[in-house]
Amino acid sequence: MVHLVERGPIADESLRPIGEGGLLLQGELIYRVGAFSDLQLEAEALQATIIELTDDFVALPGFIDAHTHICFAGTRAQDYALRNAGKTYLEIAEAGGGIWSSVQQTRRADQAELTRLTVQRATRHLQSGVTTIEVKSGYGLSVAEELKQLRAIKEADSQVAADLVSTCLAAHTLPRDYAGTPEEYLAEMAAQLLPQLKQEQLTNRVDAFLEQGAFSAAQIAPYFAEARRLGFQLTVHADQFSAFGSRMAVEAGALSADHLEASGDEEIQLLAGSPTVAVALPGASLGLGCGFTPARRLLDAGACLSIASDWNPGSAPMGDLLTQAALLGTFEKLTAAEVLAGLTCRAARALDLTDRGRLVAGLLADFVVFPTADYAEILYQQGQLRPAQVWKSGRCVYLSPALA
């Protein structure tokens, strides 16, 4: 398909699939993309292995999920039931549910158990075509427990074919067992946790939840300043219930502002005029029963829009990125090209990854093969059309049982 622009709307007419196409790989990378007949001749001359799929298939870049919380233990099924019975997210959190419930359950799990659970969820994602997965901490909320989570994520990354991109979310909320102020907690994390993360090379990314019941922009500003000084990239949970986080994200030079369900015209224009990627999280809207990120308005304003799952035990337990993206497209009237770009090249930009997200020579050979002749079927079936093959860094890492 053609080179997709990284900002603003994309018409489906701009997509021109290569009929009877192929990919020539060299190690982990794509060497050439073109007509299968031309590549076959070149492959034969190179004495390369040729794999020919004779039925109808469509190959897309491997999906990139730029926002997940899949390193956790326990469940929040009771939270889900309470929300459906009329309680709000904030009411549940104030009563001891919400993030604090997951913190307690995750603290009780040891590192090996967290690694196992993260591998399990990442493997499910991989089999759905997600070849790169961002994974946050944030259910530890102390120096020792945040380190445990991030070490588990690093270990899980070594055990799965998908690439796991870790993010420190120690600024998720003020832990209930912390005796000091939010400012004191953040200062402790900045002084004791962030340098250790650099020393152990556990992550290069720092996130914060800016919201009522979490942290204010004024509280986060010194924490972000220290993170930047230490060389961390920034991202922000922004505008989920109230609209003030996106401005902080833009002013702090964050790679992305994620959620944005509460963003209005001012926030949309602010994001559209900045390099910060807007990340829609339709899984949270489905889990909480609230409105979606204003994706259509963001795109029309010229923003770069990525779509991620927010897979977590509380507000987004489904964890099915393709289904969520298809539903967001329906409700926000997004073209297929806009949805697919949000799962691939624009998602890569949200993670500052320049080596993936497109099927072009020189990039990683990360791609997913769907059993259909028409790429429109992939979103039309709303997640029910599953991959026939998933390739990561030039290797087939998943083969559908139907093809095995």
Sequence and secondary structure as in RCSB ss.txt:
>XXXX:A:sequence
MVHLVERGPIADESLRPIGEGGLLLQGELIYRVGAFSDLQLEAEALQATIIELTDDFVALPGFIDAHTHICFAGT
RAQDYALRNAGKTYLEIAEAGGGIWSSVQQTRRADQAELTRLTVQRATRHLQSGVTTIEVKSGYGLSVAEELKQL
RAIKEADSQVAADLVSTCLAAHTLPRDYAGTPEEYLAEMAAQLLPQLKQEQLTNRVDAFLEQGAFSAAQIAPYFA
EARRLGFQLTVHADQFSAFGSRMAVEAGALSADHLEASGDEEIQLLAGSPTVAVALPGASLGLGCGFTPARRLLD
AGACLSIASDWNPGSAPMGDLLTQAALLGTFEKLTAAEVLAGLTCRAARALDLTDRGRLVAGLLADFVVFPTADY
AEILYQQGQLRPAQVWKSGRCVYLSPALA
>XXXX:A:secstr
     SSS   GGG    TTEEEEEETTEEEEEEEHHHHHHHHHHTT       S  EEEE EEE        S 
 HHHHHHHHTT  HHHHHHTT HHHHHHHHHHHS HHHHHHHHHHHHHHHHHTTEEEEEEE  S  SHHHHHHHH
HHHHHHHTTSSSEEEEEEEEESS  TT  S HHHHHHHIIIIIHHHHHHHT  SEEEEEBSTTSB HHHHHHHHH
HHHHTT EEEEEESSSSTTHHHHHHHTT SEEEE TT  HHHHHHHHTSS EEEE HHHHHHHT     HHHHHH
HT  EEE     SSS     HHHHHHHHHHHHT  HHHHHHHHTHHHHHHTT  S SS  TTSB  EEEES S T
HHHHHTTT S  SEEEETTEEEEE TTT 
